[in-house]
Amino acid sequence: MKRIYSFIMMAALLSACGHRASQQGAEETDSVAVAPEFQTDSICVEREDSMASVTISIDWPTSGSDSLMQSIRQYLCEELASSPIQEGEPTVKYYDNPLEAVKTTADNRYEELAASWKEIRSNGYPGMEFSFFLHSMLLENAERYVTYLTKSEGFQGGAHGFASAAGQTFRKSDGKRIGYKTVYNNKTERFEQQDQTLFKDTKSPKLYALIKEGVRSYFKEFDEPVVTDEQLKDLLISVDDINRIPLPSAPPSFTKKGLAFLYQQYEIAPYAAGMVNFDIPYDKIRPFLTPEAADLIPQ
C-alpha cells in the first residue's frame, strides 16, 4: 500500500498542457482583486507516438523582482537539463524563452527514449511504449517565500516505472535558495549536504528525533501501525541507526502545513513503501532552523 505525497496531488491539478497565468497568492480587498507581485505562466509541450510519450511542463516566472525571477528561472533550467538516461552531472543551458526551453527539452527526451526503444526492439525484446513526464510547478506563493515542486516519472522497460519529486524554496526578498545540495563524497563514501542554509546543526539528536517520528507517522497509515523502533527499522533500508535517519537528499521545503520532508524511492524504504514523506509543524522545527530559514515562517 502506497501513500501519495500531498505535493504530487496538488501538482496534478496544475499539470494540464498549454499556457496558464498563475495568480496564486492574490488577495481581495473590498472585493477588488490585488495583483500579486509574483506571477507565472504555465508552458507545456507533448510528444507521443508508438515508441515514446513525453510531456514537459513548467511554471515560468513572468513578474516579480529581478533577483527572484532570475533565481527561479535558473532552477527551472537545471530541472529541465536532468535526464533519466544521462549519467553524471547534466550540462545546464540557461534559456530566456520558456517555450524554447520546454520544446527543446521535450525533443531531447523524446529522441533519447526513441533511440533506447529501437535498441531494445532490435535485440528481440517487446517494445512497450517508453515515457517521461517532467512537471516543475509553483506550489506556494507566500508572503516571504516561493516554493516550487518538481515531479518526474516515466517508464524505460523493466519491472516497473520510476518516479521522483522534490520541493525547493526561494526567499522572496532576493531569490536565495533555502535548503542544501546533496553530493557524494568519494573519500568518505557517504552523501553529504553542501551549501546548507536550512538547518543550524544537521547532526542534532533532537532533530534526528523529529525525523524519526515523522517517518513513523508516514507508516502509521499502513494496515499495521508502527509502534516500536524495531518495527520501524524492519520497514526501512540503508538505515544503520534508527535514531539517526539521514536527511532526505532533496531539501525539505516550506509549505502552509510546515516544513515538508520527502524521501525518494529506495532512499530509506523499499519501492513498495512509496516515497516516505511527512510535515513537521513550524513550532517544532523552528529551533533547528538557521535565522534566515526561520525568518520565512509565516507569521
N, C-alpha and C positions, 0 to 999 in steps of 0.2 A: 504494500500500500504506500503510495507516494503522496506527499503533501505538496501542493502547488504554491510556489512562492508568491506572496501578495504583489510584489513588484511586477512579476510576469503577468499576472492577471490584469493589473492596471495598464500595462503596456499593450496588451492585446486589444484593449479598447481604442488604442491610438494607431493601430497598425494598418489601417486602410491606405491603399496607394493613392497618390495624387497630391495636390497642394492643399494644405490646410493651415490657415493662420491660427496660431495659438494665442489665446488671451488669458492663460492661466494666471491667477493672482489678481485679476481685475476686481475692483471694489465698486460698490454703489453708494452714492451719497445723495439722498433726497431723490432716489430713482434715476439719477443721472450717472451713467457709466463713466468711470475714470480709467483712462487707458493706462495699462501697466508700463513700467519703464523698460521691462524686458519682454520681448516677443519673439516668436519663431514662426517659421514656415515649414510645413512637412513636405519633404520631397521623397518620392518613391519610384523605383524602376523595377520592372519584372521582365524576366526572360524565361521561356519554357518551351520544351519540345519533349520528344520521347526519351531523350538522353538525360537531360538535366533541367531542373527548375531552380531559378534564382530570384530572390526578392531582396532588395536593399532599400532601406528607408531611414531617413534621419530627420531630426527637428533642427533646422539651421537657424541660428540667431539672426534676426533682421533689425532689431533695435535694442538699445541699451548702451551702457558705457563701452567705449572702445576696448578697454582692457578686458572686460568680461566677455565681450563678443569674440575677441581675438583668442582668448584662452579656450573658450568652448569650441571654437572652430578648429583650433589646433588639435584638441582632444578628439573631435569627430573625425578629422583626417587620420589620426592614429588608429582609431577604431576601424575605419574603412580599409586601412592597409593590412589589417590582420587577416590571414588566410588559414583555413583549416588544413591545407595541404603543405604550405610552405614551412620549412624548418628554420629555426634561428630567428633573429630579430628582423622584422619586416622593414622595408625601406618606405619611409613616410614622405608623401608628397603633399605639400600644402596647396589647397585649392581656394580660389576666390569665388568661383562659380559653383554653387552647390549641385546644380543639375549635372554639370560635367563630372563632378566628383562621384556622384551616385551612379551615373551611367557608366563611367569608366570602371568603377568597382564591379558593377553587375556584369559587364562584358568580361572582365578579367576572371571573375569567379566562375562564370559560365564556361569559358574556354578551358579552365583548369579541370572542371568536373567532366566536361565532354571528352577531353583527352583521356582522363582516367577511365571513364565508362568504355571508350573504344578499346583501350588496352585490356580491360577485363574481358570484354566480348571476344577479342582476338585470341585470348587464352582458353576459350571454351566455356567460360562461366556465364550464367544467366545475367542479362543486363537490366536489372531493375533501375528505374529512374533514380538518379542521384539528385540531391537537393542541398541548398544552402540558403538560409534566411538570416539576415542581419538587420536588427532594428535598434537604433540609438535615439532615444526619445527623452523629451523633457518630462521629468516625473513631478518635480515640485519647484515652484517659483515663489519662494518665501521672502520675508522682509529682508533677511540678511544673507540668504544663500540661495543657490540654484542647484538642484540635484538632477542628474541625468541617469538613465538606466540604459545599458546596452545589453541586448539579448541576442544570442545567436543559437541556431540549431540546424540540423541537417542530417543527411544520410549519404554515406560513401561506401556502402557494402558492409558486410559483417553481420553480426547477430542483432545489432540494434543501432539506432542513430546516436547522435551526440547533442548536447545542449550546454550552454553556459549563460550566465547572467552576472552582471556586476554594476554597481552604482558608483557614481563619482560626484562629489560635492565641490562646488566652487564658491569661494567667498565673493559676495556680490560687490563689495566695495572696490576690489581690484582684480577679480578673476582668479585669485590664487587657489590652487587645488588643495583641499584639506583632506589629508589621507596619508598614503605612503605607496611606494613601489616595492614589489617583492621580487628579489633576484636570487639566483642560486650561487652560493659561494663554493667554488671548486675546492678550495683548501679545506674548509670545514665540512664540506659535503652536506650543507644544510641550506634551506631557504632563509633569507634574511630580509628584513624591512629596511628600506632606504628612504631618504627624503621624508622622514617621519614628522608630520605636522598635526597628528591627531591625538596620540597618547603621550603623556608625560613619561611613563615608565611601562614599557611593554612586558616587563617581567614581574610586574606587581602580583603577589599572591592573591590579593583581593580582586584584581581584575581577572585573573585566572578563574577565581571562584564564580564570578558573574558569568563568564563564558561557559563554564561547566553547567551551571543551572540553566543557561539559555539553550544549550544543546539538549539537556534533559527535557526541557519544555517542548522542544520540537518532537521528540519521540513519544511524548505523552499522548499525542493524537493517534498513535497506532493502536492496534487492537489490544495489546497488553501494555499498560502503563509502565514506564521505567521508574523504579523506586530506588534501588540501591546503586551504588557506584559500580559494583560488579556487573549488574545487568546492563548498565550504560556502556561499560568498557567492552562487553561482548558484542555490542552493536556497532562498534567503531573499528576502523582500520588505520594503520600508520600512526596510532597514538600510543606512545610508550607509557605515559603517566597521565592518568585520568584527571589529575589535579593541575596539569599543565597543557591543556589542549591549546594548540597554537592558534594565533590569529589567522583569519582567512587570508588567502593570497590576494583577494580583492579587498580594498579598504572598506570598512563599514561606512555607511553614508547616512546623512541626516534626512529624517522624514518627520511627518507630523506625529507619528507614534513614538518616536525615539530614535536611537542610533540602530540602524538595521545591519545585521551581520548576515553574510551569505557565503557558504562554502560550495565549491564546485563539485561536480560529480567525481567520486573517488577520492576527494581531498581528505576527508576524515571518515567517510562512511561508504559502504558498497553501493553499486549502481541502483540496486533495488530500493534503497532508502531515499533516493532523490537528492536534491540539493538542500542540505541542512541549513535552516535559516531561522532567525528569531530577532525580536526587537528588545533592546534594553532601554527602559524609560530614562529620560534625561535626569530625573532626580537621583537615579542610582549611578549613572555613568559619568555625571559632571565632574566628580572629584578626580577622575583619572584622565581628563582631557587637558590638552595644552590650553593656555589662556586664549589663544586665537581660535581654537576649536570651540571652547566653551562659550565664547562671545557670539557664536552663531545660533545658540539655543534660543528658540522662540520665547519671548517674554510673556 
